[in-house]
Amino acid sequence: MIRELAPAKVNLFLHAGNRRPDGYHDIESLVVFASAGDELTFEEADELSLQLQGPFASALTGEPDNLVLCAARRFAEQAQIEPRVRITLTKNLPVASGIGGGSSDAAATLRGLSQMWPGRANLQTLWNIGSELGSDVPVSVLPGCWWMTGRGERFATVGEVGTFDALLVNAGAPVSTAAAYQELHDRSGIGGISRPQRFRIMGEFVNYLATARNDLEAPARALCPVIGEQLEALNSTRALLARMSGSGATCFGIYPDAVSAQAAAHTISEQHPNWWLAPTKLNYGREWKIQ
């Protein structure tokens, strides 16, 4: 059995440019991945199948064709193999929550199948397959710290940022990415912030992030007011920085250490027992490799 973590993807900031002729917006974003995520297992079988389990599995049961199956079929076509594999997806991340769960699941599928059939697809091939599946899939193929541009299909590795502690918060209200972009009126534009340099202390990194923002936060908050409550809750625990990820509604707080992140989760859980909370490491898994 092969196991793969499909880590949550967090946009530490997201700046948007003008809308392009193809309907997408150019973006500029610093992306990291979390130690929290979905889990996938892969086992030899007579045919391709997908089993769903975990706390958020029910949100996917109505999908006619899960992105995991799309990724598996596309890999099989490229590798010229019969995808005789049973895939089990443990859905730990909330759906439509701005942390790339579906994209990361698809990317983890590509990694898992590349281990089952080694040598059939290199990293560039997996990136190419990912680009056919969705804007966030290619960057999720090799989790790390990435400087993302274009509509998300262009990304360059960032080695200056280390691992740090955070808390992910989601009250359970989904946000449509398309709807958030439709309500986007105030844009930071592209090229207004430099790529990060090496930081000596966490404070320098937080100060750098504070010069940026998530342009989708305002329109997402208009669509989903509970985002404001999530940010207030994080700020009440003295997070070094609190911000929304992606198109929402998940928000994150950055903390000086794991103890502080755990304490913040405990405090918020007492006030909001039904919220999803995940103390986590960000920029986790910088040594991921493709077989």
NORNOR-V741552 format. One record per pair of residues at least 6 apart in sequence whose ideal C-beta (glycine too) atoms are under 8 Angstrom apart, sorted by the first residue. I is the first residue (numbers start at 1). J is the second residue. Records with the same first field share a line. If there is no record, write none. Layout:
I = J + J
//
This chain:
1 = 41 + 42 + 43
2 = 41 + 42 + 43 + 112 + 115 + 116
3 = 39 + 40 + 41 + 42 + 112
4 = 39 + 40 + 41 + 42 + 108 + 109 + 111 + 112
5 = 37 + 38 + 39 + 108 + 285
6 = 37 + 38 + 39 + 40 + 93 + 101 + 104 + 105 + 107 + 108 + 140
7 = 33 + 34 + 35 + 36 + 37 + 104 + 143 + 284 + 285
8 = 33 + 34 + 36 + 37 + 93 + 99 + 100 + 101 + 104 + 168 + 250 + 278 + 280
9 = 31 + 32 + 33 + 34 + 99 + 100 + 103 + 104 + 136 + 139 + 140 + 143 + 245 + 246
10 = 31 + 32 + 33 + 34 + 99 + 166 + 168 + 245 + 246 + 252 + 282
11 = 29 + 30 + 31 + 98 + 214 + 245 + 246
12 = 29 + 30 + 31 + 32 + 209 + 212 + 243
13 = 29 + 30 + 193 + 209 + 212 + 213 + 214 + 243
14 = 27 + 28 + 29 + 214 + 215 + 216 + 246
15 = 27 + 28 + 29 + 187 + 188 + 189 + 190 + 192 + 193 + 212 + 213 + 215
16 = 25 + 26 + 27 + 181 + 184 + 187 + 188 + 189 + 215 + 216
17 = 25 + 26 + 27 + 28 + 187 + 189 + 190
18 = 25 + 26 + 187
19 = 25
20 = 26 + 151
22 = 151
24 = 135 + 151
25 = 151 + 181 + 184 + 187
26 = 149 + 150 + 151 + 190
27 = 148 + 149 + 150 + 151 + 152 + 190
28 = 147 + 148 + 149 + 188 + 190 + 191 + 192 + 193
29 = 147 + 148 + 149 + 152
30 = 145 + 146 + 147 + 148 + 158 + 161 + 196 + 209 + 212
31 = 139 + 145 + 146 + 147 + 148 + 155
32 = 144 + 145 + 146 + 161 + 282 + 283 + 284
33 = 104 + 140 + 143 + 144 + 282 + 283 + 284 + 285
34 = 99 + 166 + 168 + 278 + 280 + 281 + 282 + 284
35 = 280 + 281 + 284 + 285
36 = 92 + 93 + 168 + 278 + 280
37 = 92 + 93 + 104
38 = 54 + 89 + 90 + 91 + 92 + 93 + 101 + 104 + 105 + 108
39 = 54 + 89 + 90 + 92
40 = 68 + 87 + 88 + 89 + 90 + 105 + 108 + 109 + 112
41 = 87 + 88
42 = 85 + 86 + 87 + 112 + 113 + 115 + 116
43 = 85 + 86 + 88
44 = 84 + 85 + 86 + 116
45 = 84 + 85 + 86
46 = 84
47 = 84
48 = 69 + 72 + 73 + 76 + 83 + 84 + 85 + 87
49 = 85 + 86 + 87
50 = 66 + 68 + 69 + 87 + 88 + 89
51 = 86 + 87 + 88 + 89
52 = 60 + 61 + 66 + 88 + 89 + 91
53 = 88 + 89 + 90 + 91
54 = 89 + 90 + 91 + 92
55 = 91 + 92
56 = 91 + 92 + 93 + 94 + 95
57 = 89 + 90 + 91
59 = 91 + 94 + 95
60 = 66 + 89 + 91 + 95
66 = 89 + 105
67 = 102 + 103 + 105 + 106 + 133 + 134 + 137
68 = 87 + 89 + 105 + 106 + 109
69 = 87
70 = 106 + 133
71 = 105 + 106 + 107 + 109 + 110 + 129 + 130 + 133 + 137
72 = 83 + 85 + 87 + 109 + 113
73 = 83
74 = 129 + 132 + 133
75 = 83 + 109 + 110 + 113 + 114 + 121 + 126 + 129
76 = 82 + 83 + 113
78 = 120 + 121 + 125 + 129
79 = 113 + 117 + 120 + 121
80 = 120
81 = 117 + 120
83 = 113
85 = 113 + 116
87 = 109 + 112
89 = 105
91 = 101
93 = 99 + 101 + 104
94 = 101 + 170 + 172 + 174 + 250 + 276
95 = 101 + 102 + 174
96 = 174 + 175 + 176 + 177
97 = 170 + 174 + 175 + 248 + 249 + 250
98 = 175 + 177 + 220 + 244 + 245 + 246 + 247 + 248 + 249 + 250
99 = 168 + 245 + 246 + 250
100 = 136 + 140 + 246
102 = 134
103 = 133 + 134 + 135 + 136 + 137 + 140
104 = 136 + 140 + 143
106 = 130 + 133 + 134 + 137 + 140
107 = 126 + 130 + 137 + 138 + 140 + 141 + 143
108 = 140
110 = 121 + 126 + 129 + 130 + 141
111 = 126 + 141 + 288 + 290 + 291
113 = 121
114 = 120 + 121 + 126 + 290 + 291
115 = 291
118 = 291
121 = 129
122 = 290
123 = 141 + 142 + 290
126 = 141 + 290
127 = 138 + 141
130 = 137 + 138 + 140 + 141
131 = 137 + 138 + 153
135 = 151 + 152 + 153
136 = 152
138 = 152 + 153 + 155
139 = 146 + 148 + 152 + 155
141 = 290
142 = 288 + 289 + 290
143 = 284 + 285 + 288
144 = 157 + 158 + 283 + 285 + 286 + 288
145 = 157 + 158 + 159 + 161 + 283 + 286
146 = 155 + 156 + 157 + 158
147 = 155 + 156 + 157 + 158 + 195
148 = 154 + 155
149 = 155 + 190
158 = 195 + 196
160 = 196 + 197 + 198 + 199
161 = 196 + 199 + 205 + 283
162 = 283
163 = 281 + 282 + 283 + 284 + 286
164 = 202 + 205 + 254 + 281 + 282 + 283
165 = 254 + 255 + 256 + 257 + 258 + 260 + 261 + 279 + 280 + 281 + 282
166 = 252 + 253 + 254 + 255 + 261 + 279 + 280 + 281 + 282
167 = 234 + 237 + 239 + 252 + 253 + 255 + 261 + 264 + 265 + 268 + 277 + 278 + 279 + 280
168 = 245 + 250 + 251 + 252 + 276 + 277 + 278 + 280
169 = 230 + 233 + 234 + 250 + 251 + 252 + 253 + 268 + 275 + 276 + 277
170 = 230 + 249 + 250 + 251 + 275 + 276
171 = 226 + 229 + 230 + 249 + 272 + 274 + 275 + 276
172 = 274 + 275 + 276
173 = 224 + 226 + 249
174 = 249
175 = 220 + 223 + 224 + 227 + 247 + 248 + 249
176 = 223 + 247
177 = 246 + 247
179 = 223
180 = 216 + 219 + 220 + 223 + 247 + 248
181 = 216 + 219 + 247
182 = 219
183 = 219 + 222 + 223
184 = 215 + 216 + 219
185 = 219
186 = 215 + 218
187 = 215
188 = 212 + 213 + 215
193 = 211 + 212
196 = 205 + 208
199 = 205 + 208
202 = 240 + 254 + 256
203 = 240
206 = 240 + 241 + 254
209 = 241 + 243 + 254
210 = 241
213 = 243
214 = 243 + 244 + 245 + 246
216 = 244 + 246 + 247 + 248
217 = 227 + 243 + 244 + 248
220 = 227 + 244 + 247 + 248 + 249
221 = 227 + 228 + 244 + 248
223 = 248
224 = 248 + 249
226 = 249
227 = 244 + 248 + 249 + 251
230 = 244 + 249 + 251 + 275
231 = 242 + 243 + 244 + 251
233 = 268 + 271 + 272
234 = 242 + 251 + 252 + 253 + 264 + 268
235 = 242 + 253
236 = 267
237 = 253 + 263 + 264 + 267 + 268
238 = 260 + 264
239 = 253 + 254 + 255 + 264
240 = 253 + 254 + 255 + 256
241 = 253 + 254
242 = 251 + 252 + 253 + 254
243 = 251 + 252
244 = 250 + 251 + 252
245 = 251 + 252
252 = 282
253 = 261 + 264
254 = 282
255 = 261 + 264
258 = 279 + 281
261 = 279 + 280
262 = 279
264 = 279
265 = 277 + 278 + 279
268 = 275 + 277
269 = 275 + 277
//
